Amino acid sequence: MLKKSIIEKRKKSIITLDPYSLKSYRYRDNLISEESIKKFDDRAFYISYVQTKDIISSTVDIEIGVSDEELQGAIEIKAYDELGLESDKDYSIFSFQSSRNDGEFRVFNVIAIDKTVLSDIFGELKEIKYIDYITAAPFLLKSLYTKNLLTSDKTDCFIYFHKDDAFVAIYRDGEYVFSKSIKYSLGYISDTFAKELGKRIDEKGFFSMLKKSGMQHENSAYQQQLMKIFGEIFVYINDVILYAKRAYRLEHIDQVYLGTEIGKIAGIEEFCYNYINLSTKYLDFKISKNANELSIEPLHTVMIESAVAYSETMDDTQNISIFKRPPPLKQRASGKLLQTIAASFILSISYPAYQFVYESVFLQKELNDLQAQNSRLTQKSNSMKAAMSKVQKEKKEIEKKLSVKSKDLDFRTNLLKEIYHKKVNYPMKAKVLTDLFKKINNHHAKVVVTKESNSTMYITVRSPKDKYLTELMQDMALSKHYDVSTKLIKKDDNASYYESSIKVGLNGQF
């Protein structure tokens, strides 16, 4: 039988905090309820997160020969250098080894956040005295595997839209591999939608519209803009996934899980599938008795599972909280001082009665013990000084190696700039798709599958009449931008529609 967690044994509540939306929920006795952030429960376990855009993350390579004693120092030196951390700022830094191997090096995921930024993020939660656990949003997903909500034998991709951030994360065999903050937050989508339509649209109203109508809208102008914006989003996300697969040697992605801060958007999973051609599900797990009675953001559910998992292991590897509770009084320096004073007081009262008995035995023994302890401490001090001297020498050697590798760093920097330059041109693909989809819709057809290879697109379309598909081909052939061809238009024997796979070559710049 598994050991019960600290939370279960002490019957504690779990309270989730969102420092951005200021929403909070309490989980206890398998029930979830809304919680006020204006009051603090000293007996509860508090958990929260920071968005991906607020952290600095990367991987660092550490030589296999670095000892465990020197490992943390070596990682921090590399973190300041490779993550571009400023020496005059105080950071909360954590790291854990990546599953990726790189020859003579161990690869570590390193995450840092400026403690001043962390304090600002949680500035609105003034009534909450302590927060037991804080981590970056992508790392909360680990609990889905730890608590067996997902199986650990697949490679999963997670896409999550906050109101002011969005991220893509990948886990392989239940272990974190990669994450990236992207600009396509719900707020960005709302602003872009209003800008493209040329009219002022309230953000709250836009989110309500998304929840109500999803990817389908009775207003054709709204419908067209939604398809255009989300088309651009998933083209970009597909590029991110392809980059991660190459960089981390991932053979395939088995499943995509998609979640949003405002809840499920109808039709978005199918839209995502049409662009990235990967099975897509909504990120939704029912963990409480009243799950069907309460509309709760998926990330709060994941925080609850993360709190339970943490209470079972007390693993602080990914915990960046600077608001932890102080240890019990007896473990603090002040508590130990009080214990010493109390012991001294008792001793002072009892000493007169026993001083003659113990004067020659007790005091002499204590003196001998102290002298022996002093000798051991002196040896330890000398040993530490020698170790510090060794570290200084190794530091100089590391600095020499860093100097030698500066040219390699410049090369990598220029390479990244070239890659970025290519990335910014990718939105052009969204314009091409928007134009093609518009023509397809005008001819009473719909898209089933889209694929791309170099400058050629393969689009499978369906229509209730073969005449519509013929007219669509003629319309597309008239455009100077496309070179269009198809092998046949066929009718499905088991259905009432016609289907054709159209090959579209791009002639020059769109």
Secondary structure, 3 states (H helix, E strand, C coil): CCCCCHHHHCCCCEEEECCCCCCEEEEECCEEEECCCCCCCCCCEEEEEECHHHCEEEEEEEECCCCHHHHHHHHHHHHHHHCCCCCCCCEEEEEEEEEEEECCEEEEEEEEEEHHHHHHHCCCCCCCCCCCEEEEHHHHCHHHHHCCCCCCCCEEEEEEECCCCEEEEEEECCEEEEEEEECCCHHHHHHHHHHHHCCCCCHHHHHHHHHHHCCCCCCHHHHHHHHHHHHHHHHHHHHHHHHHHHHCCCCCCCEEEEEECCCCCCCHHHHHHHHHCCCEEECCCCCCCCHHHCCCCHHHHHHHHHHHHHHHHCCCCCCCCCCCCCCCHHHCHHHHHHHHHHHHHHHHHHHHHHHHHHCCCHHHHHHHHHHHHHHHHHHHHHHHHHHHHHHHHHHHHHHHHHHHCHHHHHHHHHHHHHHHHHHHCCHHHHHHHHHHHHHHHHCCCEEEEEEEECCEEEEEEEECCHHHHHHHHHHHHHCCCEEEEEEEEEECCCCCCEEEEEEEEECCCC
